[in-house]
Amino acid sequence: MIFLKKILVTTDLSPHSLAAVEYALSFGTLYTSRLYLLLVMEKREAVHAREAHVHFRTEEEATKALEEFARNNVPHDVQMNLVVRKGNPVEGILRFAGEEGIDMIVMATHGHTGLRHILMGNVTEKVVRQSRIPVLTVKPRPFRENDIQDEDVEKDLHLR
């Protein structure tokens, strides 16, 4: 039997990451797990944070932004540990998961399709490849119907 005592959900504070939060909350309720919400900020402005239009100069700013994100998106009766780390996002996620004895990581994908998705090497894909523990990847609702089509590959390879 699988017991998920500790679940880590990652966020870049973007609306896309809410899909991962939703799944983590569901699993957390089902297994009565301890939940962690992790934001890893690079020493310079993080690429993923720029995509979410969020810029942090200090860890304190990142912590306040994460607290606000949780306040707006996590039910008030849910206990979730909020964590901000500095460094490379992939390394930070994997290090935190190892240090805390996490049983499952939940991460959102950004829904890219075609060759662009394969070549981008985003944080989620790198964590999936390098993690020793299970990683649940979740597509945000608007991207759940996107399948890779021949047209996507042809467009990305400029064959048309």
N, C-alpha and C positions, 0 to 999 in steps of 0.2 A: 504494500500500500504506500502511496506517495503522501508525504506530509510536507506542506509548504508553510514552515514556521516563519520564514522571513522572505518577504517579496520586495524587490527593488524595482521601482519605476523611475525611468529617466525622463528628464524634460529639458527642452531648450526654451521653454516658456512660450512656444508658438502654439497656435490653435491645433496644429497637427498632433502635438504631443498629448492632447486631451484624450485621444483614442486609447493611448496606453494607460492613462490614469483611470479611465473607465473600466478597462479590463482588470487592472491591478486591484481596484476597489471590489470588483465582483469576486475575484479569487480570494482576496483578503477576507471578505465576509464569509465565503464558503468554508475556508480553512481556519478561520479566526487567526489569521497571520499578523505578524508585526509588519507594518508597511513603512517603506523608506522612499522619499521623493528626493532624487539627486539631480543637482545642477552642477555640471563641471564647466568652469570658466577657464579659458586659456589665459596665460599670463598677459597676452595682448588681447584685444577684443576678439572674441571667438567668432569663427565663421558662422556657426549655428546660431549664435546670439544675434549676429547682424541680420541673418535671415528673418529672425523674429522681430527685427527693428529694436533690439534692446542692446544698450551699450553700458558696460560696467567699468568704472574706473577702480573700484575697490570691492573687496569681498563683502563689506558691509552693504553696499548698494545691491549686490547680487542677492544677498540674504533677504533684504527687504523686498526685492522683486519676487523672490521665491515664496515668501510669506504671503504676499498679496495674491500671487497666482493660486496658492493653496486655499486661501480664504475665499476666493471667487469660484473655485472649481472642485473643492473637496467638501462633502457634507460636514457640517460642524460637529456631528456626533462621531466622526471617524477620527481615530488617533493615527496620525501619520508623522513620522520623524522627518524633518526637513534638513537636508544636508547640502552644503555648498563646498566644493573642492576646487582647487586651482590646478591647472596642468592640462595635459593632453586629454581630450574627452575619452578616447578609447581606453588609454591606460588608467585614467581616473576611475572609470566605471568598473573595470576589471579589478583594480586594486581594492576599491571599496567593497565590492562583492566578496572578494576573498577574505578581507579583514573582518567583515561582519558575519561571515558564514551564511551568505544569502543562498536561498534554495531555488529561486527563479528570478530572472530579470525580465521586465516587460518594457518594450521599446516600440515607438511608432516609427513607421517608414514614411517617407515623404511622397510616395506614390509616383515616382518617375517611372517611365516605361521605356522599352526599347534599349538600344545600345547605350544611350546616355546613362541609364540606370546601372547597367552592367559595369561601365567604365568609371563611374563616379567614385566608387570605393568609399561610400559614406560611413559615418560612425556606426550605424546600426549593423551594416554588413560586416564591418571589421570586428565588432563585438561578437556577432554570431560565429564568425570563423575562429576567433581566438578564445572564446569562453569555454571553461571546463564544466560550467553548470548550464542548465537549460535556459534558453532565451526565447521568449514569446514575442514575435513581431506582429504588430497590428497596423493594418492600413487604415488611415482615417476614412470616414464614410464617403466623402466625395471621390475617393480613388478606388473603392472596393470593386467597382465594376470595370475598371481598366485592366484589360488583359493585354499582353504584348501581342500586337498584330504585325503581320508582314509589313504593313505600311509604316509602322513605327520604325522598324529596323531599316527599311529602305530609305526613309526620310533621314534617320540619324547617320546613315552611311552615305548620304547624298547620292543615292542610286536613281533618284527620280528628279 
